Amino acid sequence: MATTRIISMHVSHGKTIADCLTDRIDYSKNPDKTQGGELISAYECDPKTADAEFLYSKRQYQTITGREQRHDVIAYQVRQSFKPGEITPEEANRVGYEFAERFLKGRHAFFVATHTDKKHIHNHIIWNSTTLDCKHKFRDFLGSGRAVARLSDAICTEHRLSVIADPKRGKNHYGKWLGDNAKPTHRELLCGLIDAALLQKPDSFDTLLKLLAGKEQPDAGQIEMPQGWHSALLSPDPYVITWTNVQRNVAMACGVGKTPEERYEKAADFVRLVGLQDFADLTPAELSTGMKQRLGLARAGQSGTAAADGRAVCLFGLSDAR
């Protein structure tokens, strides 16, 4: 029995295509997971230099076609997991390679890394989004997940492996399915650290950061967290629109369904909430880092991703008058 999932691999914020390719490919090739690299096979690329070869093909694509990459998809991956005890690592790798051959029809370079670090043996099948002739790109299509599952099931049947006869989509996501056995996410761990630091009642944002880093104990002052509120840290480089002013930045995040007057009225409320009413005509380039963070929070509040009733704690504003 094999379960499959197709995943588009994107460029991460703040990283280059080369960095992202290297990170993703190195994880798949991890020798601790692939029996020292023995469970890796490849087509039209060398697994040791696959990241550089994929990157070179993208540069060739731009040179040959004159088109720049409009989307941030740099590669695709299929995870193919097998029923514990039903298949050997070597056979799993052969099944993964056969799947990639038949699905990609020889048009894309790929490699298959079989991991044995879990109870279930599973493949990471990664292929270059750019074709071998560097003239086209792989286009994900409607129903690609079903196509991947059908082909994988057919190959498993040919290899006398079990398949899921009547697969059903789960009602809950994986984390909810795990329940109490789920490990805390990075976000949950971070929120826990912030809450613990706030219990020590720091008097400024700088003090809070030092508490989080374990470098300082507070001696005066406090930050109150009303019941029912939640703490979080805003990115030091929040997304803002660089070519317009603070007021329009917030108004443009309001979305559809409102008149311009309604958007600007609501935007003015959020600008006042984060203390930028005196700087509403400035562009982000004219703001300090702390003020940009406030602007990012105001935009998030407008779009509904933050508490739209104004229940927000602007911790970063404590140490930044501008």
C-alpha positions as CSV (number, residue, x, y, z in Angstrom):
1,M,0.0,0.0,0.0
2,A,1.4,3.4,-0.9
3,T,0.0,6.9,-0.1
4,T,1.1,9.8,-2.2
5,R,1.2,13.6,-2.1
6,I,2.4,16.0,-4.7
7,I,4.0,19.2,-3.4
8,S,5.2,22.3,-5.3
9,M,8.5,23.6,-3.9
10,H,8.6,27.4,-3.7
11,V,11.3,30.0,-3.1
12,S,11.3,30.9,0.6
13,H,11.1,34.5,1.6
14,G,14.5,36.0,1.9
15,K,16.4,33.2,0.2
16,T,17.7,32.7,-3.3
17,I,16.6,29.9,-5.7
18,A,20.0,28.3,-5.2
19,D,19.7,28.3,-1.4
20,C,16.2,26.8,-1.5
21,L,17.2,24.1,-4.0
22,T,20.2,23.2,-1.8
23,D,18.1,23.1,1.4
24,R,15.3,20.9,0.0
25,I,17.6,18.5,-1.9
26,D,20.1,18.1,1.0
27,Y,17.2,17.1,3.3
28,S,16.1,14.5,0.8
29,K,19.7,13.1,0.4
30,N,20.4,13.0,4.1
31,P,22.7,10.0,4.5
32,D,21.2,9.2,8.0
33,K,17.9,8.6,6.3
34,T,19.1,6.9,3.0
35,Q,21.5,4.3,4.4
36,G,24.6,6.4,3.7
37,G,23.3,7.6,0.3
38,E,22.8,4.0,-1.0
39,L,19.1,4.5,-1.5
40,I,19.3,7.3,-4.0
41,S,18.7,7.0,-7.7
42,A,18.5,9.6,-10.4
43,Y,17.6,10.3,-14.0
44,E,19.6,12.8,-16.2
45,C,21.3,14.4,-13.1
46,D,23.9,13.6,-10.5
47,P,22.4,13.5,-7.0
48,K,25.5,15.1,-5.7
49,T,25.1,18.2,-7.9
50,A,21.4,18.1,-8.6
51,D,20.8,21.6,-7.0
52,A,23.4,23.2,-9.3
53,E,22.2,21.4,-12.4
54,F,18.6,22.4,-11.7
55,L,19.7,26.0,-11.2
56,Y,21.7,26.0,-14.4
57,S,18.7,24.7,-16.4
58,K,16.6,27.7,-15.1
59,R,19.2,30.1,-16.3
60,Q,19.3,28.3,-19.7
61,Y,15.5,28.6,-19.9
62,Q,15.7,32.3,-19.5
63,T,18.5,32.6,-22.1
64,I,16.7,30.4,-24.7
65,T,13.1,31.6,-24.3
66,G,13.8,35.2,-23.1
67,R,11.2,34.6,-20.4
68,E,11.8,35.1,-16.7
69,Q,10.3,32.8,-14.1
70,R,7.0,34.5,-13.2
71,H,6.2,32.0,-10.5
72,D,8.3,30.9,-7.5
73,V,7.9,27.2,-8.1
74,I,11.4,25.8,-8.5
75,A,10.8,22.1,-8.3
76,Y,8.1,19.5,-7.5
77,Q,8.1,16.6,-5.1
78,V,6.0,13.5,-4.6
79,R,6.1,11.8,-1.2
80,Q,5.3,8.1,-1.6
81,S,4.8,6.2,1.6
82,F,4.5,2.4,2.0
83,K,2.8,0.1,4.5
84,P,5.3,-0.9,7.2
85,G,6.8,-4.4,6.6
86,E,5.5,-4.7,3.1
87,I,8.5,-3.6,1.0
88,T,12.2,-3.5,1.2
89,P,14.1,-0.1,0.9
90,E,15.6,-1.2,-2.4
91,E,12.3,-2.2,-3.9
92,A,10.7,1.0,-2.7
93,N,13.4,3.0,-4.5
94,R,12.8,1.0,-7.7
95,V,9.0,1.7,-7.4
96,G,9.6,5.4,-6.9
97,Y,12.0,5.5,-9.9
98,E,9.5,3.7,-12.1
99,F,6.7,6.1,-11.0
100,A,8.9,9.1,-11.9
101,E,9.8,7.6,-15.3
102,R,6.2,7.0,-16.3
103,F,4.7,10.2,-14.8
104,L,7.3,12.6,-16.3
105,K,7.8,10.7,-19.5
106,G,11.5,11.5,-19.7
107,R,11.0,15.2,-20.0
108,H,12.4,16.3,-16.6
109,A,15.5,15.4,-14.6
110,F,14.6,13.8,-11.2
111,F,16.0,11.8,-8.3
112,V,14.5,9.4,-5.8
113,A,15.6,9.3,-2.2
114,T,14.2,6.5,-0.1
115,H,14.1,7.2,3.7
116,T,14.1,4.5,6.3
117,D,14.2,6.6,9.4
118,K,10.5,6.1,10.1
119,K,8.4,3.0,10.7
120,H,7.1,3.3,7.2
121,I,9.5,3.4,4.3
122,H,8.9,6.4,2.1
123,N,10.3,8.0,-1.1
124,H,11.0,11.7,-1.8
125,I,10.8,12.0,-5.5
126,I,12.0,15.4,-6.7
127,W,12.0,16.7,-10.2
128,N,13.2,19.9,-11.9
129,S,10.3,22.2,-12.9
130,T,12.3,23.0,-16.0
131,T,12.3,20.5,-18.9
132,L,15.6,18.8,-20.1
133,D,15.6,21.0,-23.2
134,C,15.2,24.1,-21.1
135,K,12.3,25.3,-23.2
136,H,9.3,24.5,-21.1
137,K,8.1,24.2,-17.5
138,F,6.2,21.5,-15.7
139,R,2.6,22.8,-15.2
140,D,0.7,21.5,-12.2
141,F,-2.8,20.7,-13.4
142,L,-6.3,20.2,-11.9
143,G,-6.5,16.7,-10.6
144,S,-2.8,16.1,-10.5
145,G,-3.0,14.6,-7.1
146,R,-5.5,12.0,-8.3
147,A,-3.4,11.3,-11.3
148,V,-0.3,10.7,-9.1
149,A,-2.3,8.4,-6.8
150,R,-3.7,6.4,-9.7
151,L,-0.3,5.8,-11.3
152,S,1.3,5.0,-8.0
153,D,-1.5,2.5,-7.3
154,A,-1.1,0.9,-10.7
155,I,2.6,0.4,-10.2
156,C,2.1,-1.0,-6.7
157,T,-0.4,-3.5,-8.1
158,E,2.1,-4.5,-10.7
159,H,4.7,-5.1,-7.9
160,R,2.1,-7.0,-5.9
161,L,1.8,-4.4,-3.2
162,S,-1.4,-3.5,-1.5
163,V,-3.3,-0.3,-2.4
164,I,-6.0,1.6,-0.7
165,A,-9.2,0.4,-2.4
166,D,-11.5,3.3,-1.4
167,P,-9.4,6.3,-0.2
168,K,-11.3,8.9,1.6
169,R,-10.3,12.4,2.4
170,G,-9.8,12.9,6.2
171,K,-12.1,15.4,8.0
172,N,-9.3,16.7,10.2
173,H,-5.8,17.9,9.4
174,Y,-2.9,15.8,10.5
175,G,-2.1,17.9,13.6
176,K,-5.7,17.6,14.9
177,W,-5.7,13.9,14.1
178,L,-2.6,13.5,16.3
179,G,-4.4,15.2,19.2
180,D,-2.4,15.0,22.5
181,N,0.4,13.1,20.8
182,A,1.2,16.1,18.5
183,K,4.5,17.9,19.1
184,P,4.2,21.6,19.8
185,T,4.8,23.7,16.7
186,H,7.5,26.4,16.6
187,R,4.8,29.0,16.8
188,E,3.3,27.4,20.0
189,L,6.8,27.2,21.5
190,L,7.5,30.8,20.7
191,C,4.2,32.0,22.1
192,G,4.9,30.0,25.3
193,L,8.3,31.7,25.7
194,I,6.7,35.1,25.1
195,D,4.0,34.5,27.7
196,A,6.6,33.3,30.2
197,A,8.7,36.5,29.6
198,L,5.6,38.7,29.9
199,L,4.8,37.2,33.3
200,Q,8.1,38.8,34.5
201,K,6.6,42.2,33.6
202,P,9.3,43.8,31.5
203,D,9.1,47.6,31.1
204,S,10.0,47.8,27.4
205,F,10.3,45.8,24.3
206,D,14.1,45.8,24.5
207,T,13.8,44.3,28.0
208,L,11.4,41.7,26.6
209,L,13.9,40.7,23.9
210,K,16.6,40.3,26.5
211,L,14.4,38.2,28.7
212,L,13.6,35.9,25.7
213,A,17.4,35.6,25.1
214,G,18.0,34.9,28.8
215,K,20.3,37.9,29.1
216,E,18.4,40.0,31.7
217,Q,16.0,39.9,34.6
218,P,13.5,42.8,35.1
219,D,13.8,45.2,38.0
220,A,10.9,47.5,37.3
221,G,7.8,48.2,35.1
222,Q,5.3,45.9,33.6
223,I,3.3,45.0,30.5
224,E,-0.2,43.8,31.2
225,M,-1.9,41.1,29.2
226,P,-5.7,41.2,29.6
227,Q,-7.5,37.9,29.9
228,G,-8.4,36.4,26.5
229,W,-5.6,38.2,24.6
230,H,-2.7,36.4,22.9
231,S,0.9,37.4,22.4
232,A,2.9,37.2,19.2
233,L,6.0,38.8,17.6
234,L,5.6,40.7,14.3
235,S,8.3,40.1,11.7
236,P,11.0,42.8,11.7
237,D,10.4,43.1,7.9
238,P,6.6,43.1,7.5
239,Y,5.0,43.2,4.1
240,V,4.1,46.8,3.1
241,I,3.5,48.6,-0.2
242,T,6.5,50.7,-0.8
243,W,5.2,53.2,-3.3
244,T,2.3,54.7,-1.4
245,N,1.8,56.3,2.0
246,V,0.8,54.8,5.4
247,Q,-2.9,55.7,5.1
248,R,-3.3,54.2,1.6
249,N,-1.2,51.1,2.7
250,V,-3.8,50.3,5.3
251,A,-6.8,51.2,3.2
252,M,-5.6,49.0,0.3
253,A,-5.4,46.0,2.7
254,C,-9.1,46.3,3.5
255,G,-10.1,44.2,0.5
256,V,-13.3,44.2,-1.5
257,G,-16.9,44.8,-0.5
258,K,-16.5,48.3,0.8
259,T,-16.6,51.8,-0.7
260,P,-13.4,53.9,-0.9
261,E,-14.9,56.1,1.9
262,E,-15.5,53.1,4.1
263,R,-12.0,51.7,3.5
264,Y,-10.3,55.0,4.4
265,E,-12.5,55.5,7.5
266,K,-11.6,52.0,8.8
267,A,-8.0,52.6,7.8
268,A,-7.8,55.8,9.8
269,D,-9.0,53.9,12.9
270,F,-6.2,51.3,12.6
271,V,-3.6,54.0,11.9
272,R,-4.6,55.7,15.1
273,L,-4.6,52.4,16.9
274,V,-0.9,51.8,16.1
275,G,0.0,55.4,16.8
276,L,0.9,56.5,13.2
277,Q,-1.7,59.2,12.7
278,D,1.0,61.9,12.7
279,F,2.8,60.0,9.9
280,A,-0.1,59.0,7.7
281,D,1.3,60.8,4.7
282,L,4.8,59.3,4.8
283,T,5.9,56.3,2.7
284,P,7.4,53.2,4.2
285,A,10.9,54.3,3.2
286,E,10.5,57.3,5.5
287,L,9.5,55.2,8.5
288,S,11.8,53.6,11.1
289,T,11.8,49.8,11.6
290,G,9.4,50.0,14.5
291,M,7.0,52.2,12.6
292,K,7.1,49.8,9.7
293,Q,6.2,47.0,12.1
294,R,3.2,49.1,13.3
295,L,2.2,49.6,9.7
296,G,2.4,45.9,9.1
297,L,0.2,45.2,12.1
298,A,-2.4,47.8,10.9
299,R,-2.5,46.2,7.5
300,A,-2.9,42.7,9.1
301,G,-5.8,44.1,11.2
302,Q,-7.5,45.5,8.2
303,S,-7.3,42.2,6.3
304,G,-8.7,40.3,9.2
305,T,-5.6,38.3,10.0
306,A,-5.2,40.2,13.3
307,A,-7.9,41.0,15.8
308,A,-10.2,43.3,13.9
309,D,-11.7,44.8,17.1
310,G,-8.4,46.4,18.0
311,R,-7.3,43.9,20.6
312,A,-3.6,44.1,19.7
313,V,-0.5,44.7,21.9
314,C,2.0,47.0,20.1
315,L,5.0,45.8,22.1
316,F,7.4,47.1,19.5
317,G,6.1,50.6,19.9
318,L,7.4,50.9,23.5
319,S,11.0,51.4,22.5
320,D,10.5,53.3,19.3
321,A,9.1,56.8,19.4
322,R,9.6,57.1,15.6
